[in-house]
């Protein structure tokens, strides 16, 4: 049981403190460090796929960081599956564009891990795709 608790803590810390915290700070290098080199990032609700940490995923975050001056994620609820090396997380997000337009969302991500990093991420957004 202790191992399951450690895995739960690892997954939730990776998602909240390493991934979303660095997205919020617009720290591109630290955000990308959460992904395997051959990771695939799918916005399932928009049928959009970004492949490769240093190609598609990097370009996606570069555009995202340019398009929003403020990025906030909060109210995390995790469902951890240590046997399958994955974690689903539901959360709320608030984004503010340079022109002041505010976007509020309730999203769900499913993170598949490999060797402690994201191998695949599936995103379900409650609004239009902001990760173009």
C-alpha positions, 0 to 999 in steps of 0.5 A: 500500500505504501508503494501505491501512496508514493505513486499517487503522490508522484503522479499528482506532484508531477501534474500539479507542481512540475507540469501545470506550475511551469505552464502557469509560469510560461517556463517552456524548458521545464514544461517540456522536461515533463515529456518523453522525447517521442511524446504525443499530445492529443486534444481529443475534444478538437481532434488535434494531435501534436507529436514529439516533445521538441517539435509539435508539442514545443510549437504548441506551447510556444504559441500558447504562451504567446497567446495568453498573458495569464494562465491559471489552473486550479481545483485539481481532482485526480484519478490515479491508476498506478497499474496502468501508469496513468493519471486523469485530472479534472481541473478548472482553468482561467486564461487571459489574452493580451487584449484582456479577453478572459477564457474560463474552462473546465477540462480533463486530461489523461496522462500516460507515463513512461519512465516518470514522464508523459508519454501520451496526454489526452485533453478534453476541453470545455471550450474551443481549443486553446492549444493550437 
